[in-house]
């Protein structure tokens, strides 16, 4: 139960104040309240004696330490209150100190301590009432209900503190989990961007190197071919720059309104253009084959298929010394099998270098698999299986 909005600032200041100052003020208030009936007695009541005032002080002063030593404070107040009845310094009409210690024990004490105090105070009040002259039934009810009410409010405070602590702990765990998820997502996004940049740059640079090496050879004997080579270098560079701009666009926050709309990443539909570019730029004869019925792919799988074919062809141009290559798409009901086969010698390093590692990572990120090795008729072959499920495409 939260306090009214107009009372919230006062409650906040009270909770954050020095506990000894707050409890000292509470002890002074209890002593003042306990002294009122003796300072202003009703007709026929005894006036306040110095013994009565000391016993009243004994029910109030220990409250200063109620948070530091709750059980000891409760015991001290519990002994001083009935002592007033025994010494005929009449107990107060309301056991203010008892209400405070019962609340404190219910809120902070152990199970046996708070039960012991509740039972002791109920028994003590009943026995003390016997010393009064002609106690009325409603007085018993008032005293007992006051004690039970104070105990109940203490239990509510205990439950609220436990609930608040659980919420705080849960919020901290969620914050840690959110931070870990953010860090993982950031690492995955960086890895994805690194793979894309590697594929784009490696492909573009490989084609540009091939054209740059061929240009000087034919610059005098065949100027038109040399000019075409340099045009191909420029075109490859422009295409690489355009793709890099799309990739790097995810690294900066762009406004939705008025900002340049980001172009989509290339997918399976862009493979014919890739094959044509490699053929025209390097002289490598590349053929694109497709079998089965094409079906929609999730966006990530679309991009992965294009990048895998791009990286496989780049490896062919850089390492295989091949004269021809084939890119084959085999569409099945639930998967796409993409294979790139050449008639060269394949990568020379163990494991195929960073390019083949990137291919395997891309396939795994889409829930697929990749393998690479010697082709059935020689040369080198990369085979990748990617999921092509309609539900995945809809979710993607």
C-alpha positions, 0 to 999 in steps of 0.5 A: 500500500503506497502513501498518498501522493501529497505524503510521498515526499515526507515519507521519502525524507523520513525513510532516508533520515538518520534512524537515531534522530527519527527513533529519538523523536519517536521516543520523545513522542511516546513519553509525552503521550504516556505522560498526558494522563498524569499531567492532566488526570481525570477526576479521581485518577492519581496524579503523576509521581516521579516513580510513574514518570521514570517508569513511563520513561523506561517504556519510551527511552529504549525505543531509540535503539529499536532498530539496532537491538529490536528484541532487547528494546522489546524486553525492556519496554515489556518489563517497564509497562506492567511495573507501572501497574505493580507500583500503582503508578497507573499504566497508560490508557494506551500502551504506546511503547508496547504498540511500537515494539510490537510493530518493530518486532513484527517488521524486523524480529525473528519468527520466535521473537515476534510470536513470543512478544505478541503472546506475552503482550496479550497475556500481560495486558489481560493481567494488568487490566485486572489491577484496574478498578472495575475494568469494562469489556470494551477496554479489554477489546480496545487494548487487545485490538490495539496490540494485534493491529500494531503487530499486523501493520508490522507484518505488512511492512515486513511483507512490503520490504520483502516484495520491494527487495524482490522487485529490486533484485529482479530489476537488477537481474533484468538489467544485467541480462539486458546488458549481456543481450545488448553486448551479444547483439553488438558483437554479432552485428560487428561480426556480420558487418566485418564479414560483409566488408570482407566479402565486398572488399575482397571481391572488388579488390580481386577483380580490380587487381585482375583488370589492373594487371591486364590493362598495361599488357594491352594498353599499346596493342589493344587500346580499346581492351585496355580502356574497357579494363580501366572502365571495369576497375572504375565500375567495380570500385563504384559498386564496392563503394555503394555496397559499403555505404549500405553496410556502414549505414547501420553504424549511424543513426539516421532520421526516418524523415528526410533521411536518405532511404537505405537500399536493400542488401543484394540477394539471390535475385542479384546473382546473375549480375554477380556472375556477369560482373565476374565474367566481364571483369576477369575472363573467368567463364562463370555459369549460373544454373538453377533447378527446382521451384524458387521460393521466398527466403528470409532476408538474412538468408537472401543476403547470405546466399549472395555473399557466399556465392560472392566469396566463393567466386572471389576465392576462385579468382584469387587462389584457384587459377581456374578457367571456368566456374559454375554457380548452381541453385538447387531449390528443394521444399524446405532448403536451398542448396547453393554450390560453387564449383571451379576447375582450379586447384582450390585454396592452398592454406589449411582450412581455406583461410578467412573466406571459407570461415566466413562462408561457414559462419554465414551459413550457421547464422541462418541455420544452415551448413557449409562444406568445402573440398575437392570437386567430384571431377577435380577442381574445388567445390563449396556446397552450402545448405540454407533453410528455405521454409515459408514460415521462416520467410514470413517471420523474416 
